[in-house]
């Protein structure tokens, strides 16, 4: 695949800054004549990312490895680096601005591609610097892994629109990053095209850190100045085993303090469904609605360092047959806590959710500290219309009413948890004991983000046996529009203590 202005042997997998494997330690070659190199660089930038960028919501978890060791942030010359470091520190990530990158660095965030360009030579110098940094860390990253992130400004779309021709020469930084991703499979690699536009340095730093903490493993991400986030498929295919990280601490998840059982903070199933939904929407091979199936609680997630450094979880996906993705949530030592599968649901229609006709009134104060142990942030049941062996009905509030608006949400975990609480009340009626949800056969969501206004909840009985019960739960807006559905919710007696 060669053409006018491209050197012989150029292909989509070439590395213009050297054309060799990064780990071989080759020196940067003598550059082409300036005019020829400028023309080739512009063509190569557009050729490399010929696939159109597509709008994509961030999955909501961090690039893996950010907390594995100190992160070196290179200077951009505009004050953005120092602000990135400060924001990472707030998230509990150790980072610092350095003039040079030591070979033993655990992670690198190269911000050279945000620098002001005064000439063609200044653009070439930025590319050389990125290449030299990659070569410096290549031995360690190819052997032990780490974090390698490059940030450039070529319009927030990797130059595909041609809106920033004066910065097109920087496009090969992302090509270098793609090569690094192939050569360092144990390293978390990401190329970010962050359009500066008229944004302040603080706003640009915010966008970069939000992507690092919430953008997951996507390897090529465009961040437009208008707030649009886009992704580019790497090598024409999605990653085979994507993963991201979630850290739970009082600073990042303050509402979790109100989900403690007998003094132990436990991550609610509804929060896990949020993460699984984000992963499914980001990692399924085709865009569109997703269904989460066969959710299994393998062991509870107890957060032990909530008020200090926080506890980390890994969300990982494994691609399976028929376009499915096996999703797993791992804790310390890669212990498996949850498992589920995700697939597309373009042809799935909401079920009907008639309220059971034999409901009987219940005591209005349902939060007794034992059956429903939840603190204020999770006390979302506004009213219980009634409960019977056939099911239950109630009205819920959601995360928006609880002030959870600081993050990007795929679901409304507060409202979803409220429906599970109503299911626990129903299970008390049919089993006579406190229960916990331990599985969901299928989760469908028809609404994105926190819900607006009250949510009507309908619990429908499916089965009851001596050791547990099973039900379905529907979440509806006031006008009857179905927001989400849980089918086959398995409830088992809660252990004492």
SULWO-V593703 format. One record per residue. N is the residue number from 1. SS is DSSP state (H for helix, E for strand, C for the rest). OMEGA is omega in whole degrees, 0 to 359 (none if undefined). Layout:
BEGIN
n:N ss:SS omega:OMEGA
n:N ss:SS omega:OMEGA
END
This chain:
BEGIN
n:1 ss:C omega:178
n:2 ss:C omega:181
n:3 ss:C omega:180
n:4 ss:C omega:177
n:5 ss:C omega:178
n:6 ss:C omega:178
n:7 ss:C omega:178
n:8 ss:C omega:179
n:9 ss:C omega:179
n:10 ss:C omega:175
n:11 ss:C omega:180
n:12 ss:C omega:182
n:13 ss:C omega:181
n:14 ss:C omega:171
n:15 ss:C omega:183
n:16 ss:C omega:180
n:17 ss:C omega:177
n:18 ss:C omega:179
n:19 ss:C omega:183
n:20 ss:C omega:177
n:21 ss:C omega:185
n:22 ss:H omega:186
n:23 ss:H omega:180
n:24 ss:H omega:174
n:25 ss:C omega:180
n:26 ss:C omega:179
n:27 ss:C omega:179
n:28 ss:C omega:184
n:29 ss:C omega:175
n:30 ss:C omega:184
n:31 ss:C omega:175
n:32 ss:C omega:171
n:33 ss:C omega:192
n:34 ss:H omega:184
n:35 ss:H omega:181
n:36 ss:H omega:182
n:37 ss:H omega:180
n:38 ss:H omega:181
n:39 ss:H omega:180
n:40 ss:H omega:182
n:41 ss:H omega:179
n:42 ss:H omega:179
n:43 ss:H omega:183
n:44 ss:H omega:179
n:45 ss:H omega:181
n:46 ss:H omega:180
n:47 ss:H omega:185
n:48 ss:H omega:182
n:49 ss:C omega:180
n:50 ss:C omega:177
n:51 ss:C omega:181
n:52 ss:C omega:173
n:53 ss:C omega:181
n:54 ss:E omega:178
n:55 ss:E omega:183
n:56 ss:C omega:176
n:57 ss:C omega:179
n:58 ss:C omega:182
n:59 ss:C omega:176
n:60 ss:C omega:174
n:61 ss:E omega:193
n:62 ss:E omega:170
n:63 ss:E omega:184
n:64 ss:C omega:173
n:65 ss:C omega:184
n:66 ss:C omega:181
n:67 ss:C omega:182
n:68 ss:C omega:181
n:69 ss:C omega:182
n:70 ss:C omega:179
n:71 ss:E omega:176
n:72 ss:E omega:178
n:73 ss:E omega:181
n:74 ss:E omega:184
n:75 ss:C omega:179
n:76 ss:C omega:180
n:77 ss:C omega:183
n:78 ss:C omega:178
n:79 ss:C omega:182
n:80 ss:H omega:184
n:81 ss:H omega:181
n:82 ss:H omega:180
n:83 ss:H omega:174
n:84 ss:H omega:180
n:85 ss:H omega:181
n:86 ss:H omega:181
n:87 ss:H omega:175
n:88 ss:H omega:180
n:89 ss:H omega:178
n:90 ss:H omega:180
n:91 ss:C omega:178
n:92 ss:C omega:182
n:93 ss:C omega:180
n:94 ss:C omega:182
n:95 ss:E omega:178
n:96 ss:E omega:178
n:97 ss:E omega:182
n:98 ss:E omega:178
n:99 ss:C omega:178
n:100 ss:C omega:182
n:101 ss:C omega:179
n:102 ss:C omega:182
n:103 ss:C omega:182
n:104 ss:C omega:180
n:105 ss:C omega:176
n:106 ss:C omega:182
n:107 ss:E omega:180
n:108 ss:E omega:169
n:109 ss:E omega:185
n:110 ss:E omega:183
n:111 ss:E omega:183
n:112 ss:E omega:182
n:113 ss:E omega:174
n:114 ss:C omega:185
n:115 ss:C omega:172
n:116 ss:C omega:179
n:117 ss:C omega:180
n:118 ss:C omega:182
n:119 ss:C omega:174
n:120 ss:H omega:181
n:121 ss:H omega:179
n:122 ss:H omega:176
n:123 ss:H omega:178
n:124 ss:H omega:179
n:125 ss:H omega:178
n:126 ss:H omega:179
n:127 ss:H omega:178
n:128 ss:H omega:181
n:129 ss:H omega:179
n:130 ss:H omega:179
n:131 ss:H omega:181
n:132 ss:H omega:177
n:133 ss:H omega:180
n:134 ss:H omega:178
n:135 ss:H omega:182
n:136 ss:H omega:184
n:137 ss:H omega:185
n:138 ss:H omega:181
n:139 ss:H omega:182
n:140 ss:H omega:185
n:141 ss:H omega:179
n:142 ss:H omega:182
n:143 ss:H omega:191
n:144 ss:H omega:183
n:145 ss:C omega:182
n:146 ss:C omega:180
n:147 ss:E omega:179
n:148 ss:E omega:182
n:149 ss:E omega:172
n:150 ss:E omega:180
n:151 ss:E omega:179
n:152 ss:E omega:173
n:153 ss:C omega:172
n:154 ss:C omega:175
n:155 ss:C omega:180
n:156 ss:C omega:180
n:157 ss:C omega:179
n:158 ss:C omega:174
n:159 ss:C omega:184
n:160 ss:C omega:181
n:161 ss:C omega:183
n:162 ss:C omega:183
n:163 ss:C omega:182
n:164 ss:C omega:184
n:165 ss:H omega:180
n:166 ss:H omega:179
n:167 ss:H omega:184
n:168 ss:H omega:181
n:169 ss:H omega:182
n:170 ss:H omega:184
n:171 ss:H omega:182
n:172 ss:H omega:174
n:173 ss:H omega:179
n:174 ss:H omega:176
n:175 ss:H omega:176
n:176 ss:H omega:181
n:177 ss:H omega:178
n:178 ss:H omega:177
n:179 ss:H omega:178
n:180 ss:H omega:180
n:181 ss:H omega:179
n:182 ss:H omega:186
n:183 ss:H omega:182
n:184 ss:C omega:185
n:185 ss:C omega:179
n:186 ss:C omega:183
n:187 ss:C omega:174
n:188 ss:E omega:187
n:189 ss:E omega:180
n:190 ss:E omega:171
n:191 ss:E omega:180
n:192 ss:E omega:171
n:193 ss:E omega:185
n:194 ss:E omega:180
n:195 ss:C omega:178
n:196 ss:C omega:182
n:197 ss:C omega:177
n:198 ss:C omega:182
n:199 ss:C omega:175
n:200 ss:C omega:177
n:201 ss:H omega:179
n:202 ss:H omega:181
n:203 ss:H omega:177
n:204 ss:H omega:178
n:205 ss:H omega:177
n:206 ss:H omega:183
n:207 ss:H omega:181
n:208 ss:H omega:183
n:209 ss:H omega:176
n:210 ss:H omega:177
n:211 ss:H omega:180
n:212 ss:H omega:184
n:213 ss:H omega:184
n:214 ss:H omega:186
n:215 ss:E omega:177
n:216 ss:C omega:188
n:217 ss:C omega:181
n:218 ss:C omega:190
n:219 ss:C omega:178
n:220 ss:E omega:187
n:221 ss:E omega:175
n:222 ss:E omega:180
n:223 ss:E omega:181
n:224 ss:C omega:181
n:225 ss:C omega:179
n:226 ss:C omega:178
n:227 ss:C omega:180
n:228 ss:C omega:175
n:229 ss:E omega:179
n:230 ss:E omega:176
n:231 ss:E omega:178
n:232 ss:C omega:176
n:233 ss:C omega:178
n:234 ss:H omega:179
n:235 ss:H omega:177
n:236 ss:H omega:181
n:237 ss:C omega:178
n:238 ss:C omega:177
n:239 ss:C omega:182
n:240 ss:C omega:183
n:241 ss:C omega:181
n:242 ss:C omega:175
n:243 ss:E omega:177
n:244 ss:E omega:184
n:245 ss:E omega:174
n:246 ss:E omega:175
n:247 ss:E omega:184
n:248 ss:E omega:179
n:249 ss:C omega:182
n:250 ss:C omega:182
n:251 ss:C omega:184
n:252 ss:C omega:183
n:253 ss:C omega:186
n:254 ss:H omega:183
n:255 ss:H omega:181
n:256 ss:H omega:177
n:257 ss:H omega:181
n:258 ss:H omega:175
n:259 ss:C omega:182
n:260 ss:E omega:178
n:261 ss:E omega:181
n:262 ss:C omega:176
n:263 ss:C omega:180
n:264 ss:E omega:179
n:265 ss:E omega:183
n:266 ss:E omega:179
n:267 ss:C omega:181
n:268 ss:C omega:177
n:269 ss:H omega:181
n:270 ss:H omega:178
n:271 ss:H omega:177
n:272 ss:H omega:177
n:273 ss:H omega:175
n:274 ss:H omega:181
n:275 ss:H omega:180
n:276 ss:H omega:178
n:277 ss:H omega:177
n:278 ss:H omega:179
n:279 ss:H omega:181
n:280 ss:H omega:181
n:281 ss:H omega:181
n:282 ss:H omega:192
n:283 ss:H omega:175
n:284 ss:C omega:189
n:285 ss:C omega:179
n:286 ss:C omega:178
n:287 ss:C omega:177
n:288 ss:C omega:180
n:289 ss:C omega:181
n:290 ss:E omega:173
n:291 ss:E omega:176
n:292 ss:E omega:183
n:293 ss:E omega:173
n:294 ss:E omega:177
n:295 ss:E omega:180
n:296 ss:E omega:174
n:297 ss:E omega:181
n:298 ss:C omega:173
n:299 ss:C omega:182
n:300 ss:C omega:177
n:301 ss:C omega:177
n:302 ss:E omega:181
n:303 ss:C omega:188
n:304 ss:C omega:184
n:305 ss:C omega:186
n:306 ss:C omega:184
n:307 ss:C omega:176
n:308 ss:C omega:185
n:309 ss:C omega:181
n:310 ss:C omega:177
n:311 ss:E omega:182
n:312 ss:E omega:174
n:313 ss:E omega:177
n:314 ss:E omega:173
n:315 ss:E omega:181
n:316 ss:E omega:180
n:317 ss:E omega:176
n:318 ss:E omega:185
n:319 ss:E omega:182
n:320 ss:C omega:181
n:321 ss:H omega:175
n:322 ss:H omega:179
n:323 ss:H omega:178
n:324 ss:C omega:175
n:325 ss:E omega:173
n:326 ss:E omega:182
n:327 ss:E omega:178
n:328 ss:E omega:176
n:329 ss:E omega:186
n:330 ss:E omega:177
n:331 ss:C omega:180
n:332 ss:H omega:180
n:333 ss:H omega:182
n:334 ss:H omega:175
n:335 ss:C omega:182
n:336 ss:E omega:179
n:337 ss:E omega:180
n:338 ss:E omega:175
n:339 ss:E omega:180
n:340 ss:E omega:172
n:341 ss:E omega:180
n:342 ss:E omega:176
n:343 ss:E omega:180
n:344 ss:E omega:185
n:345 ss:C omega:185
n:346 ss:C omega:184
n:347 ss:C omega:181
n:348 ss:C omega:178
n:349 ss:C omega:179
n:350 ss:C omega:177
n:351 ss:C omega:173
n:352 ss:C omega:186
n:353 ss:C omega:176
n:354 ss:C omega:179
n:355 ss:C omega:177
n:356 ss:C omega:186
n:357 ss:C omega:185
n:358 ss:C omega:183
n:359 ss:C omega:177
n:360 ss:E omega:182
n:361 ss:C omega:179
n:362 ss:C omega:177
n:363 ss:C omega:187
n:364 ss:C omega:182
n:365 ss:C omega:187
n:366 ss:C omega:182
n:367 ss:C omega:186
n:368 ss:C omega:180
n:369 ss:C omega:178
n:370 ss:C omega:178
n:371 ss:C omega:171
n:372 ss:C omega:188
n:373 ss:C omega:194
n:374 ss:C omega:174
n:375 ss:C omega:188
n:376 ss:H omega:183
n:377 ss:H omega:179
n:378 ss:H omega:177
n:379 ss:C omega:190
n:380 ss:C omega:177
n:381 ss:E omega:179
n:382 ss:E omega:183
n:383 ss:E omega:173
n:384 ss:E omega:181
n:385 ss:E omega:179
n:386 ss:E omega:180
n:387 ss:E omega:174
n:388 ss:E omega:177
n:389 ss:C omega:181
n:390 ss:C omega:182
n:391 ss:E omega:183
n:392 ss:E omega:176
n:393 ss:E omega:183
n:394 ss:E omega:174
n:395 ss:E omega:184
n:396 ss:E omega:164
n:397 ss:C omega:182
n:398 ss:C omega:183
n:399 ss:H omega:179
n:400 ss:H omega:178
n:401 ss:H omega:179
n:402 ss:H omega:177
n:403 ss:C omega:180
n:404 ss:C omega:189
n:405 ss:C omega:185
n:406 ss:C omega:186
n:407 ss:C omega:172
n:408 ss:C omega:184
n:409 ss:C omega:172
n:410 ss:C omega:181
n:411 ss:C omega:173
n:412 ss:C omega:185
n:413 ss:H omega:180
n:414 ss:H omega:180
n:415 ss:H omega:179
n:416 ss:H omega:177
n:417 ss:H omega:178
n:418 ss:H omega:177
n:419 ss:H omega:176
n:420 ss:H omega:175
n:421 ss:H omega:178
n:422 ss:H omega:177
n:423 ss:H omega:177
n:424 ss:H omega:176
n:425 ss:H omega:177
n:426 ss:H omega:180
n:427 ss:H omega:176
n:428 ss:H omega:181
n:429 ss:H omega:187
n:430 ss:H omega:181
n:431 ss:H omega:180
n:432 ss:C omega:180
n:433 ss:C omega:175
n:434 ss:C omega:182
n:435 ss:E omega:174
n:436 ss:E omega:175
n:437 ss:E omega:182
n:438 ss:E omega:178
n:439 ss:E omega:177
n:440 ss:E omega:180
n:441 ss:E omega:182
n:442 ss:E omega:177
n:443 ss:E omega:177
n:444 ss:E omega:176
n:445 ss:E omega:182
n:446 ss:C omega:181
n:447 ss:C omega:181
n:448 ss:C omega:176
n:449 ss:C omega:179
n:450 ss:C omega:184
n:451 ss:C omega:174
n:452 ss:C omega:178
n:453 ss:C omega:182
n:454 ss:C omega:177
n:455 ss:E omega:174
n:456 ss:E omega:182
n:457 ss:E omega:177
n:458 ss:E omega:175
n:459 ss:E omega:182
n:460 ss:E omega:181
n:461 ss:E omega:174
n:462 ss:E omega:184
n:463 ss:E omega:176
n:464 ss:E omega:175
n:465 ss:E omega:188
n:466 ss:C omega:184
n:467 ss:C omega:180
n:468 ss:E omega:181
n:469 ss:E omega:181
n:470 ss:E omega:182
n:471 ss:E omega:171
n:472 ss:E omega:180
n:473 ss:E omega:175
n:474 ss:E omega:179
n:475 ss:E omega:186
n:476 ss:E omega:172
n:477 ss:C omega:182
n:478 ss:C omega:180
n:479 ss:C omega:178
n:480 ss:C omega:178
n:481 ss:C omega:181
n:482 ss:E omega:180
n:483 ss:E omega:180
n:484 ss:E omega:179
n:485 ss:E omega:172
n:486 ss:E omega:179
n:487 ss:E omega:177
n:488 ss:E omega:177
n:489 ss:E omega:182
n:490 ss:E omega:181
n:491 ss:E omega:181
n:492 ss:E omega:180
n:493 ss:E omega:181
n:494 ss:C omega:178
n:495 ss:C omega:178
n:496 ss:C omega:177
n:497 ss:C omega:none
END
